[in-house]
Amino acid sequence: HLCTVEASHDWTGLQLKEAIQASSEVEASTQRLVLGSGGELRDQDLIGSALGNAEEADLLLIRKGRYDGSYEAQPTWNGLCKFEIAGSTVYRGELSAPVLWDEANPRKCKFTHHVNGTAEWATRHTNGTHTAEQGLDETFELEFLADTPQAGFRGQFQRSYEGKLDLQIGRFC
């Protein structure tokens, strides 16, 4: 049991989340509220519409990461990369990797995927001995522009044997 909040039927889901934040210190933007019936109470939903005639209800609060969501990034001279952040894990197609969040600045993170393949610079730096089976590490360093994912991010991309490249696109999808 996290907290008890008294709410009016004419409140929105967002107003309820803000009241929960005041009572529990769980940020409203990281809350996902699930009704006993299994439906989610969204920010714009009226509590009265969601609960009907019920005078009280138990809700399940699921904490989500501040920057959970789907994104697109495009490093200079490279194609568009799509990935999804879910808490401390990033998913890029079939690949997953841990996200390292910066303790000093919670808007910054870094993650590295290992991909099968080779690249021109890997071949040059190894005098042609690098193989696709050895693969390459691809690292993203991101800084979100606000406390919500919708504002997007800036950052850099670096592949094994290559220098850092600025991201030309960094957006929430």
C-alpha positions as CSV (number, residue, x, y, z in Angstrom):
1,H,0.0,0.0,0.0
2,L,1.7,3.2,-1.2
3,C,-0.9,5.8,-0.3
4,T,-4.5,6.8,0.1
5,V,-5.9,9.7,-1.9
6,E,-9.4,11.2,-1.8
7,A,-10.4,12.4,-5.3
8,S,-13.5,13.8,-6.9
9,H,-15.4,12.1,-9.7
10,D,-14.7,15.2,-11.9
11,W,-10.9,14.9,-11.6
12,T,-8.9,13.8,-14.5
13,G,-6.3,11.0,-14.4
14,L,-3.6,13.6,-14.4
15,Q,-5.1,15.4,-11.4
16,L,-5.1,12.1,-9.6
17,K,-1.5,11.4,-10.5
18,E,-0.5,14.8,-9.2
19,A,-2.3,14.1,-5.9
20,I,-0.5,10.7,-5.7
21,Q,2.8,12.6,-6.3
22,A,2.0,15.0,-3.4
23,S,1.3,12.1,-1.1
24,S,4.0,9.7,-2.2
25,E,6.7,11.6,-4.0
26,V,6.3,9.3,-7.1
27,E,6.5,11.7,-10.0
28,A,3.2,12.0,-11.9
29,S,5.0,11.6,-15.3
30,T,6.3,8.2,-14.2
31,Q,3.0,6.8,-13.1
32,R,0.8,4.4,-15.0
33,L,-2.6,3.8,-13.2
34,V,-4.4,0.5,-13.8
35,L,-8.0,0.0,-12.6
36,G,-9.2,-3.2,-11.0
37,S,-11.0,-4.0,-14.2
38,G,-7.6,-4.0,-16.0
39,G,-8.1,-0.7,-17.9
40,E,-5.6,2.1,-17.7
41,L,-6.7,5.5,-16.3
42,R,-5.1,7.9,-18.8
43,D,-4.3,11.5,-18.0
44,Q,-7.3,12.9,-19.9
45,D,-9.9,10.4,-18.5
46,L,-12.4,11.6,-15.9
47,I,-12.3,9.5,-12.8
48,G,-16.2,9.4,-12.7
49,S,-16.4,8.0,-16.2
50,A,-13.8,5.3,-15.4
51,L,-15.3,4.3,-12.1
52,G,-19.0,4.7,-12.8
53,N,-20.9,4.8,-9.5
54,A,-18.2,3.3,-7.3
55,E,-17.3,5.4,-4.3
56,E,-13.8,4.0,-3.9
57,A,-11.4,1.9,-5.9
58,D,-8.0,0.3,-5.6
59,L,-5.6,1.2,-8.4
60,L,-2.4,-0.5,-9.4
61,L,0.4,2.1,-9.8
62,I,3.1,1.0,-12.2
63,R,6.3,3.1,-12.3
64,K,7.6,3.7,-15.7
65,G,10.9,5.3,-16.6
66,R,10.8,9.0,-17.3
67,Y,12.1,8.5,-20.9
68,D,10.4,5.2,-21.7
69,G,9.3,5.2,-25.4
70,S,10.2,4.7,-29.0
71,Y,12.9,6.9,-30.7
72,E,14.6,7.7,-33.9
73,A,18.2,8.9,-34.2
74,Q,20.3,9.7,-37.2
75,P,24.0,10.0,-36.9
76,T,25.9,12.1,-39.5
77,W,26.7,10.0,-42.6
78,N,24.5,7.1,-41.4
79,G,21.0,5.9,-41.8
80,L,18.1,6.3,-39.4
81,C,18.3,4.1,-36.3
82,K,15.1,3.2,-34.4
83,F,15.2,2.0,-30.8
84,E,13.0,1.7,-27.7
85,I,13.9,2.6,-24.1
86,A,12.2,0.7,-21.3
87,G,13.7,1.7,-18.0
88,S,17.3,0.5,-17.9
89,T,17.1,-1.5,-21.1
90,V,17.2,-0.4,-24.7
91,Y,15.8,-2.5,-27.6
92,R,17.0,-2.0,-31.2
93,G,15.3,-4.6,-33.4
94,E,16.4,-8.0,-32.0
95,L,19.1,-6.5,-29.9
96,S,18.9,-5.4,-26.3
97,A,21.4,-3.7,-24.1
98,P,21.6,-2.0,-20.7
99,V,21.1,1.8,-20.5
100,L,23.6,3.5,-18.3
101,W,21.9,6.5,-16.7
102,D,24.2,9.4,-15.6
103,E,23.8,9.8,-11.8
104,A,24.9,13.4,-11.9
105,N,22.5,14.4,-14.8
106,P,19.4,12.2,-15.1
107,R,18.8,13.5,-18.7
108,K,22.0,11.8,-19.9
109,C,22.4,8.1,-20.8
110,K,24.7,5.8,-22.8
111,F,24.2,2.4,-24.3
112,T,26.2,0.1,-26.5
113,H,25.0,-2.7,-28.9
114,H,27.2,-5.3,-30.5
115,V,26.2,-5.9,-34.1
116,N,27.4,-8.5,-36.6
117,G,29.1,-6.8,-39.6
118,T,32.1,-4.8,-40.6
119,A,32.6,-1.3,-41.9
120,E,35.1,0.5,-44.1
121,W,37.0,2.0,-41.2
122,A,37.2,-1.4,-39.4
123,T,38.7,-2.9,-42.5
124,R,41.2,0.0,-42.9
125,H,42.3,0.0,-39.3
126,T,42.9,-3.8,-39.3
127,N,44.5,-3.9,-42.7
128,G,41.6,-6.0,-44.0
129,T,41.5,-8.6,-41.2
130,H,38.3,-7.5,-39.5
131,T,35.4,-9.8,-40.2
132,A,31.6,-9.6,-40.0
133,E,31.7,-12.4,-37.4
134,Q,33.9,-10.2,-35.1
135,G,31.2,-7.5,-35.3
136,L,31.2,-3.9,-34.2
137,D,30.2,-2.0,-31.1
138,E,27.8,0.9,-31.7
139,T,27.5,3.4,-28.8
140,F,24.9,6.1,-28.4
141,E,25.4,8.9,-25.9
142,L,22.2,10.9,-25.4
143,E,21.1,14.0,-23.5
144,F,17.4,14.5,-23.4
145,L,16.3,18.1,-23.9
146,A,13.6,18.2,-21.2
147,D,12.1,16.1,-18.4
148,T,9.8,14.5,-20.8
149,P,10.7,12.4,-23.9
150,Q,8.6,14.4,-26.4
151,A,11.2,17.2,-26.5
152,G,13.7,14.8,-28.0
153,F,17.4,14.6,-27.5
154,R,20.9,15.4,-28.8
155,G,23.9,13.3,-28.7
156,Q,26.6,11.3,-30.4
157,F,27.1,8.0,-32.0
158,Q,30.3,6.0,-32.3
159,R,31.1,2.7,-34.0
160,S,34.2,0.6,-33.4
161,Y,37.2,2.0,-35.3
162,E,35.4,5.3,-36.0
163,G,35.3,8.7,-34.3
164,K,32.2,10.1,-32.6
165,L,29.5,11.5,-34.9
166,D,26.8,14.0,-33.9
167,L,23.2,13.0,-34.1
168,Q,21.4,14.9,-36.8
169,I,18.0,13.6,-35.6
170,G,17.0,12.7,-32.1
171,R,13.2,12.4,-31.7
172,F,10.5,10.7,-29.7
173,C,8.1,8.7,-31.9
